[in-house]
């Protein structure tokens, strides 16, 4: 189940890495620092979509396990109506607040123009981007991993082609600079979303809303309440986690453009260590939700054990591969070499291995969320990020300098894993009722 998700996430990350490589070569390290700075806000706001998609996906998975697809379609309609409204509001607020956001992150002056352009265009793209990802998450929740895989491939392929063309003006395309990266992504997601909706209706997919069912696109207050209650912790988690990164990026930017560029180059590779954990967690959540809906708790424990073992193994393999390749992969993002490359190498030596430990936290969080225990994982990440990681980086900088920021990552990951194991074993998450047990219509 997780392999299509893993392949999708890998290629999705590649669709972000590929433009970053082009940006660093065409526009320099300053522009790479702008990419990292602007993307933090995007991922903070993506928490709203992730919360809606996660809650809706779990409810749809439980409905399928209980044999009630009509309830799943009601959830799907409400989720789409809510996410479109939320994305529109967040996009407008982000556009207006861009100067203040970048000032709070202490964006270096040389990167400010690029960061402003990229952030504002990412805000324009939010309604399409959020709707596309929520639709995919709901389809995965229904147990269909192949259809989201196909249309994610379409979006990724288009992004890989369009972003460099619009960045550089190659093959007669308009040369738009860093704006071309954001516009290429928006065009790719728009085309893929339109094609996905056409497929859903042309093949009579179980989640397709037809005739009278189209009224479900007008959010049902009872279902909105359920999605908000169950999805808010997930959205809050993204805000908490990315808010901590927002703070840490501000600390990094304080050391100047070169340090920001080194961090940006190193962080591009962290994504690939986290990919297996994200993909396997998606599979674990869907499988656990379906089995919980069917009352098969014996299988839930097996999914947790096997899933975490596979996740950690994949993350370890990716970490070792990056260490072995060394400057050959870092040089893709930092072609000028020198002190920036050396600092990026140091950052990876300190921080990269911590994501192996974090894969356990992500897997166990997916399992407990499959029974609608959304709040506890959020609290765990809140304690980890704001009670451990940010204070560690802040308080130890007088002693360790910028290295305190790099060491805060593995230190926080270990704390998160210990808390996640404790809650999985001793928490009361197994006592929750199925999300649609209230019979919301």
C-alpha positions in Angstrom: 0.0 0.0 0.0 2.8 2.4 0.9 4.9 1.9 -2.3 2.7 4.2 -4.5 2.6 6.8 -1.8 6.4 6.5 -1.4 7.0 6.9 -5.1 4.6 9.8 -5.2 6.3 11.5 -2.3 9.7 10.9 -3.7 8.8 12.4 -7.1 6.9 15.2 -5.4 10.1 16.0 -3.4 12.1 15.8 -6.6 9.7 18.3 -8.1 10.8 20.7 -5.3 14.5 19.7 -5.5 14.7 20.0 -9.3 13.8 23.7 -9.3 16.0 24.3 -6.3 19.0 23.0 -8.3 18.1 25.2 -11.2 17.6 28.2 -8.9 21.0 27.7 -7.2 22.8 27.5 -10.6 20.9 30.3 -12.4 20.3 32.8 -9.5 22.9 31.8 -6.9 22.9 31.0 -3.2 20.9 34.1 -2.3 17.9 32.8 -4.2 18.3 29.3 -2.5 18.0 31.0 0.8 14.9 32.7 -0.4 13.3 29.4 -1.3 13.9 27.9 2.2 12.5 31.1 3.9 9.3 31.3 1.8 8.6 27.6 1.9 8.4 27.6 5.7 5.2 29.8 5.6 3.7 27.6 2.9 4.1 24.5 5.0 2.7 26.2 8.0 -0.5 27.0 6.1 -0.5 23.6 4.5 -1.3 22.3 8.0 -4.9 23.4 7.4 -5.2 21.2 4.3 -3.4 18.4 6.1 -5.8 18.6 9.0 -8.9 18.5 6.8 -7.5 15.8 4.6 -6.4 13.6 7.5 -9.7 13.8 9.4 -11.7 13.3 6.2 -9.5 10.4 5.1 -9.8 8.6 8.4 -13.6 9.0 8.4 -13.8 7.7 4.9 -11.6 4.8 5.7 -13.7 3.8 8.7 -16.9 4.2 6.5 -15.4 1.8 4.0 -14.5 -0.7 6.7 -18.1 -0.4 8.0 -19.6 -0.8 4.4 -21.1 2.7 4.4 -19.8 4.6 1.3 -22.7 7.0 1.3 -21.3 8.4 4.6 -17.9 8.7 3.0 -19.3 10.8 0.1 -20.9 13.1 2.6 -17.6 13.6 4.3 -15.8 14.2 0.9 -18.2 16.9 -0.1 -18.0 18.8 3.1 -14.2 18.5 3.2 -13.9 19.9 -0.3 -16.1 22.9 0.5 -14.2 23.7 3.7 -10.8 23.4 2.2 -11.6 25.7 -0.7 -12.8 28.4 1.7 -9.9 28.0 4.1 -7.3 28.1 1.3 -8.8 31.3 -0.2 -8.7 33.1 3.1 -5.2 32.0 3.9 -3.9 32.9 0.5 -5.3 36.4 0.7 -3.9 36.9 4.2 -0.5 35.6 3.1 -0.3 37.9 0.1 -1.1 41.0 2.2 1.1 40.0 5.1 4.2 38.9 3.0 6.4 41.9 4.1 5.7 41.3 7.8 6.2 37.5 7.5 9.6 37.9 5.9 10.6 40.6 8.4 9.7 38.2 11.3 12.0 35.6 9.8 14.9 38.0 9.6 15.2 37.4 5.8 18.6 38.6 4.7 18.4 41.7 2.6 20.0 40.1 -0.5 17.3 37.4 -0.5 14.3 39.6 0.2 13.2 40.4 -3.4 13.2 36.7 -4.4 11.5 35.6 -1.2 8.7 38.2 -1.6 8.0 37.1 -5.2 8.0 33.4 -4.3 5.9 33.7 -1.2 3.2 35.8 -2.8 2.8 33.5 -5.8 2.7 30.5 -3.5 -0.2 32.2 -1.7 -2.0 32.7 -5.0 -1.7 29.0 -5.7 -3.1 27.9 -2.3 -6.8 27.2 -3.4 -5.7 24.8 -6.2 -2.9 23.3 -4.3 -4.9 22.6 -1.1 -7.9 21.2 -3.0 -5.6 18.8 -5.0 -3.9 17.4 -1.9 -7.1 17.0 0.1 -8.7 15.1 -2.7 -5.7 12.8 -2.9 -5.7 12.3 0.8 -9.4 11.4 0.8 -8.9 8.9 -2.0 -6.0 7.2 -0.1 -8.2 7.1 3.0 -10.8 5.1 0.9 -8.1 2.5 0.2 -7.3 3.7 -3.3 -3.6 4.4 -3.5 -3.2 3.9 -7.3 -5.4 6.7 -8.6 -3.7 9.4 -6.5 -0.3 8.0 -7.6 -1.2 8.4 -11.3 -2.4 12.0 -11.0 0.4 13.0 -8.6 2.8 11.8 -11.3 1.0 14.0 -13.8 1.4 17.1 -11.5 5.0 16.2 -10.8 6.0 15.6 -14.4 4.4 18.9 -15.5 6.2 20.7 -12.7 9.5 19.2 -13.5 9.1 20.4 -17.1 7.5 23.8 -16.6 9.4 25.2 -13.7 12.9 25.2 -15.3 11.5 26.4 -18.6 9.8 29.4 -17.0 12.7 30.1 -14.8 15.3 30.2 -17.5 13.2 31.0 -20.6 14.5 27.9 -22.4 12.9 26.6 -25.6 11.2 29.9 -26.3 9.3 30.1 -23.0 9.0 33.4 -21.2 11.9 34.0 -18.8 10.2 34.7 -15.5 13.1 34.1 -13.1 12.1 32.8 -9.7 8.4 33.6 -10.4 8.5 30.9 -13.1 9.1 28.3 -10.4 5.9 29.2 -8.5 3.8 29.6 -11.7 5.1 26.3 -13.1 3.9 24.5 -10.0 0.5 26.3 -10.1 0.0 25.3 -13.7 1.0 21.7 -13.0 -1.4 21.3 -10.1 -4.3 23.0 -11.9 -4.0 20.6 -14.9 -3.6 17.6 -12.7 -6.6 18.5 -10.5 -8.8 19.0 -13.5 -7.7 15.7 -15.0 -8.3 13.9 -11.6 -11.9 15.2 -11.3 -12.6 14.2 -14.9 -11.3 10.6 -14.1 -13.4 10.4 -10.9 -16.6 11.2 -12.7 -15.8 9.3 -15.9 -15.0 6.0 -14.0 -17.8 6.4 -11.4 -15.4 6.4 -8.5 -17.0 5.5 -5.1 -16.3 9.1 -3.9 -17.8 10.8 -6.9 -20.8 13.1 -6.0 -23.6 12.9 -8.5 -27.1 14.4 -8.8 -28.6 15.2 -5.4 -25.3 14.3 -3.7 -23.7 17.5 -5.1 -25.5 19.3 -2.2 -22.8 17.8 0.1 -20.4 20.4 -1.3 -22.3 22.8 0.9 -20.6 22.0 4.2 -22.8 20.0 6.6 -22.4 21.8 10.0 -22.3 18.4 11.9 -19.5 17.1 9.6 -17.7 20.4 9.7 -17.7 20.2 13.4 -16.4 16.6 13.3 -13.6 17.5 10.7 -12.6 20.6 12.7 -12.5 18.7 16.0 -10.6 15.8 14.5 -8.5 17.8 12.0 -7.7 20.8 14.2 -5.0 18.9 16.2 -3.3 17.9 12.9 -3.5 21.5 11.6 -2.2 22.8 14.9 0.6 20.2 14.7 1.7 21.6 11.4 1.5 25.1 12.8 3.5 24.1 15.9 6.1 22.2 13.9 6.5 24.7 11.1 6.2 27.6 13.5 9.2 26.1 15.3 11.0 25.9 12.0 9.9 29.5 11.4 11.7 30.5 14.6 14.8 28.4 13.8 15.0 29.8 10.3 15.0 33.3 12.0 18.0 32.1 14.1 19.8 30.7 11.0 19.2 33.9 8.9 20.7 35.9 11.7 24.1 34.4 10.8 23.8 35.8 7.2 23.1 34.7 3.7 25.9 32.1 3.4 24.7 30.2 6.6 21.1 30.4 5.3 22.2 29.0 1.9 24.2 26.2 3.6 21.2 25.2 5.7 19.0 25.4 2.6 21.3 23.0 0.7 21.5 20.5 3.6 17.7 20.6 4.3 17.0 19.7 0.7 18.4 16.3 1.4 16.6 15.8 4.7 13.4 15.5 2.8 14.6 12.2 1.2 15.3 10.7 4.6 11.8 11.6 5.8 10.1 10.3 2.7 9.8 6.7 3.7 8.4 7.6 7.1 5.8 9.9 5.6 4.7 7.3 3.0 4.6 4.3 5.3 2.8 6.4 7.9 0.1 7.1 5.3 -0.2 3.4 4.6 -0.3 2.5 8.3 -3.0 5.0 9.0 -5.3 3.8 6.2 -4.8 0.2 7.0 -5.3 0.7 10.7 -8.5 2.8 10.1 -10.0 0.2 7.9 -9.2 -2.6 10.4 -10.6 -0.5 13.3 -13.8 0.1 11.4 -14.0 -3.7 10.9 -13.2 -4.4 14.6 -9.9 -6.2 13.8 -7.6 -4.8 16.5 -5.2 -7.8 16.2 -4.2 -6.5 12.9 -3.7 -2.9 14.1 -0.9 -4.0 16.4 0.8 -5.9 13.6 0.6 -2.8 11.3 2.2 -0.7 14.0 5.2 -3.1 14.6 5.9 -3.9 11.0 5.3 -0.4 9.8 7.7 1.2 12.2 10.4 -1.4 11.5 10.2 -0.8 7.8 10.1 2.9 8.2 13.2 3.1 10.3 15.1 0.7 7.9 14.3 2.8 4.9 15.3 6.0 6.7 18.6 4.5 7.8 19.3 3.4 4.2 18.6 6.9 2.9 20.8 8.5 5.6 23.8 6.2 4.8 23.4 6.8 1.1 23.6 10.6 1.6 26.6 10.3 3.9 28.3 8.1 1.3 27.7 10.5 -1.6 28.9 13.5 0.4 29.7 16.6 -1.6 28.4 15.0 -4.8 24.8 15.6 -3.7 25.4 18.8 -1.7 27.2 20.3 -4.7 24.0 20.1 -6.7 22.6 22.9 -4.5 25.8 24.7 -3.7 27.8 24.7 -6.9 30.1 27.5 -5.8 31.6 25.2 -3.1 33.9 26.9 -0.6 32.7 27.7 3.0 29.0 27.3 2.2 29.5 23.7 1.0 31.7 22.9 4.0 29.1 24.3 6.5 26.3 22.3 4.7 28.5 19.2 5.1 28.9 19.9 8.9 25.1 20.5 9.3 24.3 17.1 7.7 26.9 15.3 9.9 25.2 16.6 13.0 21.5 16.5 12.1 20.8 14.0 9.3 20.7 10.8 11.4 18.0 12.2 13.7 15.3 11.6 11.1 15.8 7.9 11.5 14.6 8.1 15.1 11.7 10.4 14.1 10.3 7.8 11.7 9.1 5.8 14.8 7.2 8.9 16.1 5.6 9.4 12.7 4.5 5.8 12.4 3.0 5.6 15.9 1.3 8.9 15.5 -0.4 7.5 12.3 -1.7 4.5 14.2 -3.3 6.4 17.0 -4.8 8.9 14.6 -6.5 6.1 12.8 -8.7 5.8 15.8 -9.3 9.6 15.9 -6.8 10.2 18.7 -5.6 13.5 17.1 -4.7 15.6 20.1 -2.0 13.4 21.8 0.4 13.4 18.8 0.0 17.1 18.4 0.8 17.6 22.1 3.9 15.4 21.7 5.2 17.4 18.8 4.4 20.7 20.7 6.5 19.6 23.7 9.2 18.3 21.4 9.4 21.5 19.3 8.7 24.3 21.7 9.7 22.6 25.0 12.9 21.0 23.8 14.1 21.8 20.3 13.7 25.6 20.2 14.9 26.2 23.8 17.9 23.9 23.1 18.9 25.9 20.0 18.3 29.3 21.7 19.8 28.7 25.1 23.0 26.9 23.9 23.9 29.3 21.1 26.1 31.4 23.5 28.1 28.2 24.2 27.9 26.4 20.8 27.2 29.1 18.4 25.2 28.1 15.3 26.0 24.4 16.0 23.3 24.6 18.8 20.7 24.9 16.0 22.0 21.8 14.2 22.2 19.7 17.3 18.6 20.7 18.3 17.3 18.5 15.5 18.4 15.0 16.6 17.9 16.0 20.3 14.3 16.8 19.6 13.8 13.7 17.5 14.9 11.4 20.3 12.6 13.1 22.7 9.7 12.8 20.3 10.2 9.0 19.7 10.3 8.3 23.5 7.1 10.2 24.1 5.3 8.5 21.1 6.2 5.0 22.3 5.0 5.9 25.8 1.6 7.1 24.5 1.2 4.2 22.1 1.7 1.7 24.8 0.0 3.3 27.8 -2.4 5.9 26.3 -6.2 5.5 26.1 -6.5 6.1 22.4 -7.9 2.6 21.8 -11.1 3.6 23.7 -12.2 6.2 21.1 -15.4 5.5 19.2 -15.4 5.5 15.3 -15.7 9.0 14.0 -19.1 8.6 12.3 -20.6 6.6 15.2 -22.7 9.7 16.0 -24.6 9.1 12.8 -24.0 12.6 11.3 -26.1 13.0 8.1 
